[in-house]
Amino acid sequence: MELKKKILMHVIKAERIGGTTTVISEIKESYLKDKFDFVDIVQEDACGFNPIKAVRFVRKYKRLINDQHADSIYICGLLYSGFLMTLAAKLSNVKTIILSIHGSEWDKKNSLARRALFCGIIEPLTVFMADKVFTVCKHALSNVAIKRGGHGNVIGEIYNRMPDINFGTYSYGDFRNEIGCSDVKILVAVVGRVVYDKGHRFIIDAIKKLNDERFVFVIVGDGEYLESYSTELQDKIHNKIVHILGVRNDVFRILKDTDIFLFPTLRENHSKAMLEAVGMRCAIICTNVGGNPEIIDNEETGLIIPACDSD
């Protein structure tokens, strides 16, 4: 009997709920599980920019990788965690490093010095060290890290897959009854991390401007902007125009009753949350950033709007 090749999967503990975690889970549960032995390498800690902690991080995960004697390691990058894990893998006994690019410091609002450090050195070096590199959307292939660090090892884009959804499994009206939302209301759902980068500052401003009680908003997820919702939209929460739901494990049930999926993110690659909304037949309003236009055709399969524009 031929032994399966072992592939280590880089899992970031702090992101147990999120797109990259979902992608890794889908790979491990796909037909590939009959061909490969998948083993998680769970990144439990972060080290910031402390050089001593960074050295300890690399030594720790090098040792963990060596203990597995694996054929390959699948690393979620870029960012600092991707760099350190790729470096640990490069120094280890693993044969092949596969790097999937889900995000970059280039996309973030950081200081010029930090962007120069990451985009000029750290992220290109991460790409250079990997044996195979791919992105999850075509837009990401224009990333400066790929242009500077790629050396024939960039294989292109591999899109996130559409989720397997049985639309008929979910009953219409269950969630609306839960929140007291009638059928005549237009239900708008926002699903994901409740942080600035996902456009929540502009959602709050838009709700303030809208002043139309036909619309009901549900905010699903966790993050620092929940406090802004509570303080700035207190009256609308009290009047059940806005519902703050926190983290939920019944997102498809919520999307079944949703009319509009609102996704005003400021940066994105290939959103799993939006693919789920498409699969649940929601109308989509998303920003013209990253891989969003590779999912939605404007005014045909949804509406594409400018980023940072509450109007």
Steps between C-alpha positions, in 0.01 A plus 500: 500500500643836394541748783324833462715808462481720807404867463521738793227765514580840654208590727500831689324450832391866519311452173300189584203675343575653163561449132843338518386257769201404286721444196734272694206302640356454151833374366531247781143376451518483119583199281866579573472341844512161323832593341678694774544490875419852624646607834441839661786720611313736730657842547400578857709808559602829343824679569450850368827658391700384800810341340561265793142372484528471121807276533320288759199478269709376207688248714178368653318443171810369327514233769128421468531472122810279526318265738241425231742405218247629250515523122342847481372787709211727401549850644243779505669831422620759459526731804754454778370164617536366146858622484603341829327170423654488151844569649450222755397263221796604285739407783320171567506158335172551311541440127258751344361833623163599351400861568146624448461877501187621678609843615787746506629796699475686170122497538501653847511859618839493665785742543721560198796341681306181579367471145851552361642232730236242419438573135865561419665223701296266722214400268714467182741284703208283614398443137861432402547232768190302398514225238146554369297820537141571405240766566125458550404765242648649185524847653750376760746398230584869466629505858844658523627205705434262211660732247813540711528156659365268234750297298293259295340359814171695463246265344212752476163524668296218653160637595327409823229247421131566524363346821278194477160639594164327482280809477185300568631376833426833665147618571405854404377715786665328796761767552259786428271365769794486741575872465141614442553609139193485276503382138445853371831619646818500292751299700866600454770272643864576569708192585864491607747670731356824637812710438591814306649310205164333434339843448303523823573870548318564172215261580429694820508830311275360228241378751496844659440663161245249373220576747270251326319258730431256217858376547613277786872429553657197668869509593652153539851466642737631762744791514580840643235685299219335696549774757450767232172337397383494861581865566421662163192300403352444842156630400487283188602194699227580753244531216619171345622665181851373576570161659844420642527121499866429580653172384243251367523143379178521294608747231328311217172514695545878531587538131190301400288791628738772376414724205827690467849389599703816565877468465669844503847365579800727440730217394428143400623205301232237434243514777354175629224695675389655172512165321271361769260791448500437125426133567208603721359717217543837670525821301858624540628854558880500520789740458718525194810358668722194462329189369142622558446588131621149412191364679239767418417654161378853570127553438466140382571275798525777758599861558861611530551825690804717583688427820491747791174655376204488736275664239 
